[in-house]
Amino acid sequence: MKVELNPILCTAHGLCADLLPERIALDEWGYPILEPGELPDDVVAHARRAARACPTRALVLSRG
């Protein structure tokens, strides 16, 4: 699984970084910076929760 971001939909709420700090940091304006690559198995559940919680549906999971 991978985390992907649609930058057009993102409005910098920052909730994703709160819910998945292992893979997502925020830039100086509050937009997410994703760590590239496959998700380790131990964070997949957190990534799903972050994607579901995204208010603009900008964060999605995909099979890598």
C-alpha positions as CSV (number, residue, x, y, z in Angstrom):
1,M,0.0,0.0,0.0
2,K,1.1,3.6,-0.7
3,V,-0.3,6.9,0.4
4,E,-0.9,9.4,-2.4
5,L,-2.0,13.0,-2.3
6,N,-4.1,15.0,-4.8
7,P,-2.5,18.5,-4.3
8,I,-5.4,20.2,-6.1
9,L,-7.9,18.9,-3.5
10,C,-5.7,19.6,-0.5
11,T,-6.5,22.7,1.5
12,A,-3.8,22.2,4.2
13,H,-6.0,21.2,7.2
14,G,-3.0,19.1,8.5
15,L,-5.1,16.4,10.0
16,C,-3.3,13.8,7.9
17,A,0.0,14.7,9.6
18,D,-1.6,14.4,13.0
19,L,-2.9,10.9,12.2
20,L,0.1,9.6,10.3
21,P,3.2,11.4,11.6
22,E,5.3,8.4,10.6
23,R,4.9,9.1,6.9
24,I,3.5,12.7,6.6
25,A,5.1,16.0,7.6
26,L,3.8,19.5,7.0
27,D,5.6,22.2,5.0
28,E,5.7,25.8,6.2
29,W,2.2,26.5,4.9
30,G,0.7,23.4,6.4
31,Y,0.6,21.3,3.2
32,P,1.6,17.6,3.6
33,I,4.9,16.2,2.5
34,L,4.6,12.5,2.0
35,E,7.4,10.1,2.6
36,P,7.7,8.1,-0.6
37,G,7.5,4.3,-0.9
38,E,5.4,1.4,0.4
39,L,3.8,1.6,3.8
40,P,5.1,-0.8,6.4
41,D,2.4,-3.2,7.6
42,D,2.3,-1.6,11.1
43,V,1.1,1.8,9.8
44,V,-1.5,0.7,7.2
45,A,-4.3,1.0,9.7
46,H,-3.2,4.5,10.6
47,A,-3.0,5.5,6.9
48,R,-6.5,4.3,6.3
49,R,-7.8,6.3,9.2
50,A,-5.9,9.4,7.9
51,A,-7.3,9.0,4.4
52,R,-10.9,8.6,5.8
53,A,-10.5,11.6,8.0
54,C,-9.2,13.9,5.2
55,P,-11.9,16.6,4.9
56,T,-11.3,17.1,1.2
57,R,-10.5,13.5,0.3
58,A,-7.1,14.6,-1.0
59,L,-5.3,11.7,0.7
60,V,-5.9,8.2,-0.7
61,L,-4.3,4.8,-0.4
62,S,-3.4,2.8,-3.4
63,R,-1.9,-0.7,-3.9
64,G,1.6,-0.1,-4.7
